[in-house]
Amino acid sequence: MNFADLKSPPPSPLILLNDQQWDNRGVRLYIKRDDLLAPLPNDPFCGNKWRKLQYNLIHAKEEGYKTLLTFGGAYSNHLAAVASAGNHLGLATIGMVRGEEVNNPTLALARKNGMELHFVDRTTYRTKNEPAYLRQLEDRFGRVYILPEGGTNSAAYSGCAALAKEVIAQCPEQPTHLAVACGTGGTLTGLLSGLPEDTPPQVMGISALKGNFMTGEVEQQLTALGLNRTNWEIHSNFHHGGYARQNQELMNFIQSFYQQHDILLEPVYTGKLFYALYALLSQGYFPAGSRVVGVHTGGMQSFGCNI
Ligand SMILES: *Cc1c(COP(=O)(O)O)cnc(C)c1O
């Protein structure tokens, strides 16, 4: 991948799902295949990680940075995505990993893509957004472009706003609902910021985490952006046990969805999103005539064990 592709990538496909369950209810389900927005098949630099990094990478390149530095847990899709992005664009990458030294497929992949990993104890890790700690990192590593954990920053919102505009331009009819899986909620906030203010779709966030804090997170992010939006809601009852937890019901759904539609979902985010959409459909949540767009945010880097 080169810089020109980063600035104006071809749009990822938007497909209409052919599925009797949706036909029976008179509801159409479109899928925005951002999992296919990748320099290589199955690359971790795809989906919403691509969207969130896009303008950060353009900025880093234009400002002459040679190194990206970021933070994440040992199973972070974001870490793996930054490593791959750096590899494709000729930038060195440093990953500050929370907790004691471990090895797993995510970190192995990040290393393979040239990322230098440093393990940080949990107490220090908690200070990762504090200016004093960031200055320390610059003293240690030199001039580095710092990306926050999960990659959520203002440039990331811009990338997700562009995704919202792409969906609206591509969809052959006006969507009534736009649904996405939530980790930090940054993708959802960015989508909201990019939608038209007159007759926007209802934006549904399916939380991949246990607990009811996601609504507050998104409210804070919208306030920070100076945005007042009411066309959104968080569904907190589809976490299947919590972050990166899974159960047989979820795994069965992912398998049958793959068999029926040849589209791979993973159990951390996108599996929970589409499981939720089918569950809500069967509860009669979507009125007949609804046009739902589910965003496939990717995350396929290590099927079965990613975050
Ligand atoms: C990271 C990730 C998310 C969560 O995105 P947020 O912006 O943190 O809410 C959703 N889906 C996939 C596949 C991811 O990797």
The ligand as an SDF file (V2000), in Angstrom:
LIG
                    3D

 15 15  0  0  0  0  0  0  0  0999 V2000
  -11.5920   -2.2960   17.9360 C   0  0  0  0  0  0  0  0  0  0  0  0
  -12.7850   -2.8540   17.2720 C   0  0  0  0  0  0  0  0  0  0  0  0
  -14.0920   -2.3570   17.5030 C   0  0  0  0  0  0  0  0  0  0  0  0
  -14.3710   -1.2970   18.5420 C   0  0  0  0  0  0  0  0  0  0  0  0
  -14.1530   -0.0040   18.0630 O   0  0  0  0  0  0  0  0  0  0  0  0
  -14.2940    1.2420   19.0500 P   0  0  0  0  0  0  0  0  0  0  0  0
  -14.0370    2.4220   18.1750 O   0  0  0  0  0  0  0  0  0  0  0  0
  -13.2180    1.0960   20.0880 O   0  0  0  0  0  0  0  0  0  0  0  0
  -15.6320    1.2240   19.6520 O   0  0  0  0  0  0  0  0  0  0  0  0
  -15.1460   -2.8910   16.7750 C   0  0  0  0  0  0  0  0  0  0  0  0
  -14.9480   -3.8960   15.8910 N   0  0  0  0  0  0  0  0  0  0  0  0
  -13.7140   -4.4080   15.6470 C   0  0  0  0  0  0  0  0  0  0  0  0
  -13.5930   -5.5160   14.6870 C   0  0  0  0  0  0  0  0  0  0  0  0
  -12.6050   -3.9090   16.3290 C   0  0  0  0  0  0  0  0  0  0  0  0
  -11.3920   -4.4500   16.0900 O   0  0  0  0  0  0  0  0  0  0  0  0
  1  2  1  0
  2  3  1  0
  2 14  2  0
  3  4  1  0
  3 10  2  0
  4  5  1  0
  5  6  1  0
  6  7  2  0
  6  8  1  0
  6  9  1  0
 10 11  1  0
 11 12  2  0
 12 13  1  0
 12 14  1  0
 14 15  1  0
M  END
$$$$
